[in-house]
Amino acid sequence: MPRYIVAFDLYDGSADANAYSRIGADLSRQFWNGDFTVDLGKGVVGTGFIEILTGVVYSITGATTLGGFLVFSWMGFWGLYLFHRAFVRAVPDGDHWRYARLVLLLPSLLFWPSSIGKEAWMCMGLGVVAYGAARLLTAARGGLLLLAAGFGLLALVRPHVGALVAFAAFLAYVLRRPPKGASIFAPIGKLAVVVILGLGLVYSVAQLETFFGVDDFNQEAVQTTFNEVQRNTGQGGSQFIEDTDTDLEPTLLPVAFVNVLFRPFPWQATNAQALVAAAESAFLMLLFVTSWRRFAHGVLSILRRPYVAFCGVYTLLFVFGFSAFSNAGILVRQRVQVLPFVLVVVCLAPVGAHARASVSIASTADARSSNAKLTAAQPRTLEARSLRRS
């Protein structure tokens, strides 16, 4: 409801959801008349797909904008739920309750995927990918199929994000250690999965070239795309005061992290909406600062927890790819696609907690063993005393 009110009351319908709803209503009437030929004057990937999807939804619910918001919000919810299930499976010693509260109640993750638009679909697709990666990296069945399904969902709307997450999954699986007790044929199975993931990565990059209209995806093409994105986003009331440097240099990565994950700052808020976004950004920054021991555990457990490596690689790539955006308002919306991955590192067990837990478990086991021995020996002791009295 807040998302609906902001879009149609505060902004008088000047939102993407209004355009999707209007075109979707026309398409639903066309579908009901038996005409399934769609000519949107644009490609299907991206905006065109969301328009067609809205038409399909309206064919079922009727042309009701509020109903469309409910359906798309439902999609976003299942994506967030799958993020939580992925964390529970892949990080069994993590703080699952903390992660659930953050992922399901963080304002950005509640607000942006709750309307007709790309965010809800992307949230669902990324959730499927995360759960598939968690199952694959923990040697559970169905992981590869879920990954393929998730990549397909992402490729329909934002193939560049699909390429980033495909590379992260590929690298995390390569770094994954074989499970204990694995058979001698395990390396063959791992090689087969690596080949499949590699082919998926190649396909994602090919889609990326088509999406951005470049002949070859190299450093020059990436730099050109970065410059164009900066020009397109460097306008409106939420643009950064200083110019965003889009040169591809690793030394600029810390600044890019701050810009992508923690903008806008409280002193940059110019209205109530920006103030809410700034408050959330300040909360996230405070959360990271106070969770430094959990973050340290994440760095130390990358090889032991391949899902942490998966989230870390995707976060790095996302920050690098979206660092060209010079508008805080757009970044607040776009970073919904990375927040569930970022929040993993602040929900890990603090460094040293795993060792303390192991010692505690071992101590408990020793105590139970000693009690069992005493209990077993007690009847024999009583019997000996009885014999001595006799």
Secondary structure, DSSP 8 states (H G I E B T S, - for coil): -HHHHIIIIISTT-SHHHHHHHHHHHHHHHHHTT------SS-IIIIIHHHHHHHHHHHHH-S-HHHHHHHHHHHHHHHHHHHHHHHHHH-TTS-HHHHHHHHHH-HHHHHGGGSSSHHHHHHHHHHHHHHHHHHHHTT-TTHHHHHHHHHHHHHTT-HHHHHHHHHHHHHHHHH----TT--TTHHHHHHHHHHHHHHHHHHHHHHHHHHHT-SS-SHHHHHHHHHHHHHHHS-STTB-SS-------GGGHHHHHHHHHH-S-GGG--SHHHHHHHHHHHHHHHHHHHTHHHHHHHHHTTTT-HHHHHHHHHHHHHHHHHTT--BHHHHHHHGGGTHHHHTTTTSS--TTHHHHHHHHHHHHHHHHHHHHHHHHHHHHHHHHHHHHH-
